[in-house]
């Protein structure tokens, strides 16, 4: 059995409020002083903090007393349309019509239009052993692209692992949709830490053009040359 709770914006106030409580779970809602709405899902091991109406950015993930988020100059999320104006989160969705860092000849915003996109709605889905938050965004541009995107985060009972998902549907009846995507993770630095993945090595290629926002130093150029070699 599962239950759905619509997350209306009226639930989010400067006073942090618990909107769901059980022996295994606590879900709280608040707005930062900046006005950005925040939803935090707690289980027995820690919590995931999500911005359900702004790109469904994952602002923080904290388990066993350790925040997984990188250190940054941002003490709280800021209202933004560009991710560099609120660059302190644990993870965000980069894309969807274009992703990554623009270089020569590119005119898309850094990490695409979706990273800070306003969400039309959000809801909690509560089941026996998991809580899922799903947001919804319809992107519509006159004489342009039209898509529906549903980002989601799922946290399970007594677990420090969580799922990050994104479903995208092209709603245009007349045109195909360009699609570029990257789940952008901003992990805290851990000495001798290791990140693993299951993609084959041959799937990766070093970018050789210099992103527009990077001012390369001699050391940066040397590291890139070493990688290419």
ABEGO torsion letter per residue (X at the ends): XBBBBBBBAAABBABBBBABBBAABBBBBBBBAAGBBBBBBBBAAEBBBBBAABGGBBABBBBGGBBABBBBABABBBBBABAAAABABABBBBOAABBEBBBBGBABBBGEAAAABBBABBBBBBBAABBBBBBBBBBBBBGBBBBBBBBBBBBBBGBABBBBBBBBBBABAABBBBBBBBBBBBBBBBBGBBBBBABBAAABBBBABBBAABBBBAAAAAAAAAAAX
